[in-house]
Amino acid sequence: MGKRKKSSRKPAAASAARRRQPLDTTFTCLFCNHDTSVTVRIDRKAGIAQLVCRVCDQRYQSKVNHLTEPVDIYSEWIDAADAAQKESQGHRRLTASSSRPAPAAPPSIDSDED
């Protein structure tokens, strides 16, 4: 006797679960806070990515490889902006604040005391 044939059924809803959600390509600007004003252009042949805000014209440029996505460049921009802000705050603290009191004025010599 022969075996029964299995019915070839495709898994239901398995293809929808495997679909990847596309990553964002436009972002919010850190400086002017406009939504979807920052765009990222990736030139893989040259190995360079450019990030530009259409409103405030902020720019950032970075090196890329074959795995780099626009969200990676945006993340690098955020990190670079934070590092620049920390560096400028650290530099200001060293020069602007002083723990030493201001030098006292020298005592005036008056001829009236004699």
C-alpha positions as CSV (number, residue, x, y, z in Angstrom):
1,M,0.0,0.0,0.0
2,G,1.1,3.5,-0.6
3,K,1.5,6.4,1.7
4,R,-1.0,9.3,1.8
5,K,0.3,12.4,0.1
6,K,0.8,15.5,2.2
7,S,-1.0,18.6,1.1
8,S,1.5,21.3,0.3
9,R,0.3,24.2,2.3
10,K,2.2,27.4,2.6
11,P,2.6,28.8,6.1
12,A,0.0,31.5,6.7
13,A,1.2,35.0,7.7
14,A,4.9,33.8,8.0
15,S,5.9,36.0,5.0
16,A,4.4,39.1,6.6
17,A,6.3,38.5,9.9
18,R,9.6,38.2,8.1
19,R,9.2,41.5,6.2
20,R,11.7,44.1,7.5
21,Q,10.4,47.6,8.3
22,P,12.3,50.2,6.2
23,L,14.5,52.5,8.2
24,D,14.0,56.3,8.2
25,T,15.9,58.4,5.7
26,T,14.7,61.8,7.0
27,F,15.3,63.0,10.5
28,T,14.8,65.8,13.0
29,C,17.5,68.5,13.1
30,L,19.3,68.8,16.4
31,F,19.8,72.6,16.0
32,C,16.5,73.9,14.6
33,N,14.2,71.0,15.8
34,H,12.3,70.8,12.4
35,D,10.9,67.3,11.7
36,T,12.0,65.6,8.5
37,S,14.4,68.4,7.5
38,V,17.6,66.4,7.7
39,T,18.4,64.2,4.7
40,V,21.3,61.8,4.3
41,R,23.1,61.1,1.0
42,I,25.4,58.2,0.8
43,D,27.9,57.8,-2.0
44,R,29.2,54.3,-1.6
45,K,31.7,54.5,-4.5
46,A,33.5,57.5,-2.9
47,G,32.9,56.2,0.6
48,I,31.4,59.4,1.9
49,A,28.0,60.3,3.4
50,Q,26.7,63.8,3.7
51,L,24.0,64.9,6.1
52,V,22.3,68.3,5.4
53,C,19.4,70.2,7.2
54,R,17.3,72.0,4.6
55,V,16.2,74.6,7.1
56,C,19.3,75.7,9.1
57,D,21.8,74.4,6.6
58,Q,23.8,72.4,9.2
59,R,26.1,69.9,7.5
60,Y,28.0,66.8,8.6
61,Q,30.2,64.5,6.5
62,S,31.5,61.0,7.4
63,K,33.2,58.0,5.9
64,V,31.0,54.9,5.1
65,N,31.3,51.3,4.3
66,H,29.0,48.8,2.6
67,L,27.0,48.2,5.8
68,T,26.3,51.9,6.6
69,E,22.7,53.1,6.6
70,P,21.4,56.7,6.9
71,V,20.4,56.2,10.5
72,D,24.0,55.3,11.3
73,I,25.2,58.6,9.9
74,Y,22.5,60.5,11.9
75,S,23.7,58.7,15.1
76,E,27.3,59.7,14.4
77,W,26.2,63.3,13.9
78,I,24.4,63.2,17.3
79,D,27.5,61.8,18.9
80,A,29.8,64.4,17.3
81,A,27.5,67.2,18.3
82,D,27.5,66.0,21.9
83,A,31.3,65.6,21.9
84,A,31.7,69.1,20.5
85,Q,29.4,70.6,23.1
86,K,31.2,68.8,26.0
87,E,34.5,70.0,24.7
88,S,33.4,73.6,24.4
89,Q,31.8,73.5,27.9
90,G,35.0,72.0,29.4
91,H,37.1,74.7,27.7
92,R,34.9,77.5,29.0
93,R,35.1,76.2,32.5
94,L,38.8,76.3,32.5
95,T,39.1,79.8,31.3
96,A,36.0,81.5,32.6
97,S,35.9,80.3,36.2
98,S,38.6,81.0,38.6
99,S,38.9,79.8,42.2
100,R,41.4,82.6,43.0
101,P,40.0,85.9,44.4
102,A,40.8,89.0,42.4
103,P,44.0,90.7,43.5
104,A,43.5,93.4,46.1
105,A,44.3,97.0,45.2
106,P,47.6,98.2,46.7
107,P,47.1,100.5,49.7
108,S,47.1,104.1,48.7
109,I,49.8,106.3,50.1
110,D,48.4,109.6,51.4
111,S,50.5,112.5,52.6
112,D,47.8,113.5,55.1
113,E,48.9,110.9,57.6
114,D,52.1,112.7,58.6
